Amino acid sequence: MAARPKEGSARAVNALLAARGLRDFGEGLVAVILPAHLLALGFSAVQVGLLSSAALAGSALMTLGVGIAGARRDRRGLLLAAAGLMVATGLAFASLDGFAALLVVAMVGTLNPSAGSASLFVPLEHAVIAGAVVPARRTALFSRYSLIGALAGAFGALAAGSPDWLAPLGVDRQTAFRLIFALYALLGLAAFAFYRRLPPQAPPAAGAAPAGLGPSRGIVIRLALLFSLDSFAGGFVVQSLLALWLFQSFDLSLSSAGLFFFWSGVLSAFSFPVAAWLARRIGLINTMVWTHIPSNLCLIAAAFAPSLPVALGLLLLRSALSQMDVPTRSSYVIAVVTEGERTAAASFTSVPRSLAAAVSPSIAGAMLGAGWLALPFLVCGGLKITYDLLLLHQFRHIRPPEER
């Protein structure tokens, strides 16, 4: 069943969904292109991991700022500023060559090597979505939001094969990479235009409680710690490093990698409506846990795959299951806090996740550089299964309003 926005909010929701699609197309594209671009510039696997870590750490710090300011400042203005930063990030990567300069841009820009939901845009968009529908339809709207983002990211990954397509026209790979980052900047500009359609946020009423966490602080802190464990684990196999693993282990071409990530994204995208359907029947926490564990077993098995087809098959099966916790997790966080805490809760559960995820890509890059190609998969899968079991143990009795 489609989620119906509250009256007067449909225009804002549609604008936000369009902006999400544009920026996720760009993120899906650059997540696959990034390692190839950096390798072409002469950087090592360790440096690719370090730059990925810098990007995630910078995103975490900016998300923290959004969480502090988001409930008191106009969300529309903050989203416009973030879109402007996306434009600047694309132009910088299109023009710079030095590792130190690119490291700084990765830290202060919007580059997302995971091509997922780790972004300063996310808590602001979640707060807008949470106010757009009644609680019973909230998970369905988050599912639609995630579906659009994942499909856009999948087509972005498919477009990562464009350097190979342009080669017969005489466009060398390095030029093609720079053009792609310029396109990323243009997508940021288009997202800016859609964010302008959002209505300005009403100023807080006189005497309103201070922005931030209040009665739900304990729940948010516990969720943030668990989500951090999950993200630390996921950082070992972010999309850029998974692409690097495929390049190193099976000598996969860029266009073939783009095709794989396209189908991976499509499977993830269509798992979101299934997640919403499951959540209505077995609950948000059960959906998060019992789809996540099998996906991580597939990831561990892929590390020992004897051939490329077997590895890709296991990774695609993982993709069909691993992202079902994305809309359900977002919906759960928003549901178990008060309305005034929503922006802060979305931010303060995102920031530790991003900080934790920022550490592991550099470790994984060192593992890949040392030839330990299976180890990042084993660490990632094992830690994620631990997270699933802890989440089930601690939160199975804390239900959102629609499940009580």
C-alpha positions, 0 to 999 in steps of 0.5 A, spaced: 500 500 500 502 506 498 504 511 503 499 517 503 502 524 505 498 528 509 495 534 506 499 540 504 506 535 504 505 532 498 509 537 494 515 537 499 515 529 499 515 529 492 521 534 491 525 531 497 524 524 493 526 527 487 533 530 490 534 523 493 534 520 487 539 525 483 544 525 489 544 517 490 545 516 482 551 520 483 553 517 489 552 510 486 556 512 480 562 515 484 562 509 489 564 505 483 569 510 479 573 512 485 577 506 486 579 506 479 580 513 479 585 513 485 588 507 482 589 511 475 592 516 479 597 512 482 595 511 489 595 504 493 590 500 496 592 503 502 591 510 500 584 508 497 582 506 504 584 512 507 581 516 503 574 512 504 575 513 511 576 520 511 570 521 507 566 517 512 569 521 518 568 528 515 560 526 513 560 524 521 562 530 523 557 534 519 552 530 520 553 531 528 553 539 526 546 538 523 543 534 529 545 540 533 542 545 528 537 541 525 531 542 530 533 550 531 534 552 524 531 551 517 532 544 514 530 547 507 536 552 508 541 546 511 539 542 505 540 547 500 547 548 503 549 541 503 547 541 495 552 546 494 557 542 498 556 537 493 557 541 487 563 543 490 566 536 492 564 534 484 568 540 481 574 539 486 575 531 484 574 533 477 580 538 477 585 535 483 590 530 482 594 530 489 593 525 494 593 530 500 588 535 496 583 530 495 584 527 502 582 534 505 576 534 500 573 528 502 573 530 509 569 536 508 565 534 502 559 530 500 563 524 497 560 517 500 564 511 498 559 506 501 553 509 496 548 508 502 545 512 507 551 515 511 550 522 509 549 529 512 542 529 508 539 523 511 537 526 518 534 532 515 530 528 510 528 523 515 525 529 519 521 531 513 519 524 512 517 523 519 512 529 519 509 527 512 505 521 514 501 518 520 505 513 524 501 507 520 504 509 514 511 511 516 515 505 514 511 505 507 514 512 506 521 510 508 521 504 504 519 508 498 524 513 500 529 508 500 527 504 494 528 511 490 535 512 492 537 504 491 534 504 484 538 511 482 544 508 486 543 502 481 543 506 475 549 510 477 553 504 478 551 501 471 553 508 468 560 507 472 562 503 465 561 509 461 569 510 461 569 503 457 564 506 453 567 512 451 574 509 449 572 507 442 570 515 441 577 517 443 576 519 450 581 516 455 579 514 462 582 519 466 578 524 462 572 520 463 573 520 470 574 527 471 567 528 466 564 523 471 565 528 477 563 534 473 557 530 472 556 529 480 557 536 481 551 538 476 547 533 480 548 537 486 546 543 482 539 539 480 538 537 487 539 544 490 533 546 485 529 541 488 530 542 495 528 550 494 521 547 493 521 545 500 517 550 504 521 553 510 521 550 517 516 554 522 521 557 527 520 554 534 514 557 538 516 561 544 518 558 550 519 551 546 524 546 549 531 546 547 532 542 541 536 535 542 534 529 546 530 528 552 526 523 555 528 518 549 536 519 550 537 512 553 534 509 547 537 513 542 544 512 546 543 504 546 541 504 539 547 509 537 552 504 540 549 498 536 548 501 530 556 503 530 558 496 531 554 495 525 557 500 521 564 499 523 563 492 520 560 494 514 566 499 513 570 493 511 566 492 505 564 499 503 562 499 495 568 502 493 572 497 497 568 491 494 569 494 487 577 494 489 576 486 491 573 484 485 578 488 481 584 484 485 581 478 486 578 476 479 580 482 474 573 484 473 573 490 468 570 497 470 564 496 465 562 489 468 563 491 475 558 497 474 553 492 471 554 487 477 553 493 482 547 495 478 543 489 479 546 489 486 542 495 487 536 493 483 535 487 488 536 492 494 531 497 492 526 492 491 527 489 498 525 495 501 517 494 499 518 487 502 521 489 508 515 494 509 510 488 508 514 484 513 514 489 518 507 490 518 507 482 520 512 480 524 515 487 527 520 492 525 526 489 529 524 482 527 525 484 520 531 487 521 534 481 524 532 475 521 533 478 514 540 481 516 543 474 519 542 470 512 545 476 508 552 476 512 552 468 511 552 469 504 558 475 505 562 470 509 561 465 503 563 469 498 570 470 501 571 463 499 568 462 492 572 458 487 570 462 481 567 469 479 560 467 478 559 463 485 562 470 488 557 474 484 551 470 485 553 470 493 554 477 493 547 478 489 543 474 494 546 478 500 544 484 496 537 482 496 537 481 503 542 486 507 538 492 506 531 490 508 534 493 515 535 500 512 527 503 511 525 499 518 531 502 522 530 509 520 522 508 521 524 505 528 528 510 530 523 516 529 518 512 532 521 510 539 522 518 540 518 524 541 516 528 535 521 534 538 527 529 538 526 526 531 532 530 528 537 529 533 535 522 534 536 521 526 543 525 527 545 522 533 544 515 531 547 516 524 554 520 527 557 514 531 555 510 525 559 514 520 565 515 525 565 507 526 565 506 519 570 511 518 575 507 521 574 500 518 576 502 510 583 504 512 584 497 516 580 493 510 585 497 505 591 495 509 588 487 509 587 488 501 594 491 500 597 485 504 594 480 500 589 478 505 583 478 501 578 474 505 579 477 511 575 483 510 569 479 509 570 475 515 570 480 520 564 484 517 560 478 517 562 476 524 561 483 527 554 484 523 551 477 526 553 479 533 550 486 532 543 482 530 543 478 536 545 484 540 539 488 537 534 482 538 536 481 545 535 489 547 530 491 543 525 486 541 520 488 547 521 496 545 515 497 540 513 503 536 506 505 536 503 501 531 505 495 534 503 496 541 
